Amino acid sequence: MGVIIMQGNLLNDADIKALGKHLRTVREFKGLTREKAAKNGGVSLSWLQKLENGSNLNGTPDMQKLKNYCNSLAVMIELEYKYKL
């Protein structure tokens, strides 16, 4: 279903909304319910709902969770984010 490439310093709200929308489309295309997709991806249903709806994930989503979830959907994601502390 494609490659997602993200570049920048941090994920902003627009990035999270676009990513969530794309991943929802992929999940629906594969015929998966949110419940099944969350279980397969090792994430909670509430986390997935927030991601897909672009709602508050308390900042940038956990990148390991995001990577695991994308892998479960067979979506390659390349993260090139550099976090400035």
Residue frames relative to the residue before (quaternion, step in Angstrom):
aa qw qx qy qz dx dy dz
M 1.0000 0.0000 0.0000 0.0000 0.00 0.00 0.00
G 0.7346 -0.4437 0.2452 0.4510 3.56 1.12 0.35
V 0.4359 -0.6580 0.5597 0.2525 3.45 -1.43 0.08
I 0.1981 -0.7490 0.6201 0.1234 3.54 -1.00 0.83
I 0.0449 -0.7887 0.6131 0.0022 3.56 -0.72 1.06
M 0.0437 -0.7957 0.6041 -0.0089 3.54 -0.79 1.04
Q 0.0174 -0.7913 0.6110 -0.0122 3.52 -0.93 0.91
G 0.4917 0.6533 -0.4851 0.3100 3.53 -1.12 0.57
N 0.6607 -0.5076 0.3755 0.4060 3.51 -1.29 -0.28
L 0.7949 -0.0513 0.0711 0.6004 3.57 0.94 -0.88
L 0.5106 -0.5866 0.5099 0.3678 3.55 -1.21 0.39
N 0.1842 -0.7699 0.5972 0.1292 3.56 -0.81 0.93
D 0.7436 -0.4138 0.2716 0.4496 3.58 -1.27 0.13
A 0.6488 0.5200 -0.3217 0.4530 3.59 0.98 -0.83
D 0.6294 0.5311 -0.3277 0.4630 3.60 1.03 -0.79
I 0.6730 0.5023 -0.2950 0.4558 3.55 0.89 -0.98
K 0.6540 0.5086 -0.3135 0.4640 3.59 0.96 -0.84
A 0.6686 0.4939 -0.3033 0.4659 3.59 0.91 -0.88
L 0.6512 0.5097 -0.3116 0.4681 3.57 0.96 -0.85
G 0.6597 0.5169 -0.3029 0.4537 3.57 0.90 -0.92
K 0.6467 0.5162 -0.3127 0.4664 3.56 0.99 -0.86
H 0.6580 0.5096 -0.3071 0.4616 3.58 0.94 -0.88
L 0.6898 0.4774 -0.2884 0.4616 3.58 0.86 -0.93
R 0.6015 0.5383 -0.3566 0.4704 3.59 1.11 -0.59
T 0.6380 0.5269 -0.3177 0.4631 3.58 0.98 -0.87
V 0.6508 0.5079 -0.3109 0.4711 3.59 0.95 -0.88
R 0.6563 0.5176 -0.3105 0.4528 3.58 0.88 -0.96
E 0.6788 0.4828 -0.2899 0.4713 3.58 0.88 -0.93
F 0.6188 0.5467 -0.3375 0.4519 3.59 1.03 -0.79
K 0.7043 0.4483 -0.2504 0.4903 3.56 1.05 -0.79
G 0.4826 -0.7080 0.4078 0.3155 3.58 1.29 0.02
L 0.4638 0.6862 -0.4381 0.3493 3.57 1.17 0.53
T 0.3998 -0.6557 0.5782 0.2756 3.54 -1.11 0.69
R 0.6374 -0.5029 0.3954 0.4295 3.56 -1.22 0.28
E 0.6336 0.5533 -0.3314 0.4273 3.55 0.97 -0.87
K 0.6875 0.4747 -0.2750 0.4758 3.57 0.88 -1.00
A 0.6624 0.5089 -0.3071 0.4560 3.58 0.93 -0.88
A 0.6393 0.5174 -0.3271 0.4654 3.59 0.99 -0.81
K 0.6553 0.5066 -0.3101 0.4666 3.57 0.93 -0.89
N 0.6693 0.5030 -0.2958 0.4599 3.59 0.87 -0.95
G 0.7441 0.4248 -0.2126 0.4698 3.57 1.02 -0.83
G 0.4561 -0.7184 0.4309 0.3004 3.57 1.26 -0.02
V 0.5699 0.5519 -0.4001 0.4590 3.56 1.12 0.69
S 0.5570 -0.5966 0.4446 0.3690 3.56 -1.20 0.35
L 0.6168 -0.5468 0.4191 0.3808 3.53 -1.22 0.52
S 0.6594 0.5096 -0.3237 0.4480 3.61 0.91 -0.83
W 0.6196 0.5334 -0.3425 0.4629 3.61 1.04 -0.73
L 0.6730 0.4943 -0.2928 0.4659 3.57 0.92 -0.94
Q 0.6309 0.5291 -0.3356 0.4577 3.59 0.95 -0.81
K 0.6634 0.4974 -0.3039 0.4693 3.57 0.92 -0.88
L 0.6459 0.5170 -0.3222 0.4601 3.59 0.94 -0.84
E 0.7099 0.4674 -0.2715 0.4514 3.59 0.76 -1.02
N 0.7138 0.4360 -0.2544 0.4855 3.58 1.06 -0.69
G 0.4192 -0.7264 0.4518 0.3041 3.56 1.28 -0.12
S 0.4372 0.6994 -0.4598 0.3290 3.54 1.17 0.51
N 0.7779 -0.4015 0.2373 0.4211 3.52 -1.33 0.18
L 0.0822 -0.7716 0.6306 0.0174 3.53 -0.75 1.13
N 0.5131 -0.6418 0.4002 0.4058 3.56 1.26 0.40
G 0.7790 -0.2559 0.1243 0.5588 3.54 0.85 1.02
T 0.7921 -0.2645 0.2282 0.5006 3.54 -1.21 -0.56
P 0.4813 -0.6768 0.4629 0.3098 3.60 -0.85 0.89
D 0.6080 -0.5370 0.4419 0.3830 3.54 -1.23 0.56
M 0.4035 -0.7634 0.4532 0.2213 3.57 -0.49 1.21
Q 0.6270 0.5203 -0.3550 0.4584 3.62 1.03 -0.61
K 0.6295 0.5134 -0.3298 0.4811 3.60 1.00 -0.78
L 0.6541 0.5221 -0.3064 0.4535 3.54 0.94 -0.94
K 0.6547 0.5072 -0.3056 0.4698 3.57 0.94 -0.88
N 0.6608 0.5046 -0.3089 0.4617 3.60 0.89 -0.90
Y 0.6598 0.5033 -0.3121 0.4625 3.56 0.93 -0.88
C 0.6556 0.5043 -0.3135 0.4665 3.60 0.91 -0.88
N 0.6322 0.5296 -0.3315 0.4583 3.58 0.98 -0.79
S 0.6515 0.5223 -0.3221 0.4460 3.59 0.99 -0.79
L 0.6948 0.4238 -0.2644 0.5175 3.58 1.19 -0.51
A 0.4070 -0.7125 0.4555 0.3454 3.57 1.33 -0.07
V 0.4366 0.6306 -0.4963 0.4067 3.54 0.98 0.96
M 0.2866 -0.7523 0.5673 0.1734 3.54 -0.72 1.05
I 0.0513 -0.7897 0.6114 0.0077 3.55 -0.88 0.93
E 0.1437 -0.7753 0.6121 0.0603 3.52 -0.86 1.00
L 0.1107 -0.8066 0.5800 0.0249 3.53 -0.54 1.17
E 0.0327 -0.8009 0.5977 -0.0185 3.52 -0.70 1.09
Y 0.3071 0.7750 -0.4959 0.2432 3.55 1.01 0.78
K 0.1569 -0.7529 0.6348 0.0746 3.49 -1.07 0.85
Y 0.2224 -0.8006 0.5467 0.1033 3.53 -0.46 1.20
K 0.2201 -0.7602 0.6016 0.1084 3.52 -0.86 1.02
L 0.1772 -0.8013 0.5664 0.0758 3.54 -0.59 1.15
